[in-house]
């Protein structure tokens, strides 16, 4: 394919440059499209891997029997000076108990159905605890993200 340029363009670019310009521009365009496509594929695969991260493992979430009608859920989310975890929001349909552990800016008041208690010695690692009603349902736990996991009683 021969590209035609106006006489003015040929005079400015020079005849030899005008013949080399089109193939070079075409190669650069194709290369940039390949880089964008590859970046999109890598980004999508990273997002899929992030979705597979276990919230239960990352936050060290454990559920133990508190008494005959309640369980104690303890968790250690990543520490942040701007974020707090005020407690849990719970919903039960009799078969499944959904426990959501929302985060909140420390400067705001966030509504939860069950408030948390902060545990641990001063100056050391700390964790949060919530005591929720339990009637033997399957417990599903989530934070503020897309991960929802089943939580089993620990011994």
Protein Blocks (a to p, Z undefined) as FASTA:
>chain_A
ZZdddfklmmmnopklmmmmmmmmmmmmmmmmmmmmmmmmmmmmmmmmmmmpcfklmnop
acddfblmbccddddddddfkbccfbdcdddehjaccdddddddfkbccddfbdcddedd
ehiacddddddddehiacddddfbfbdcdddddZZ
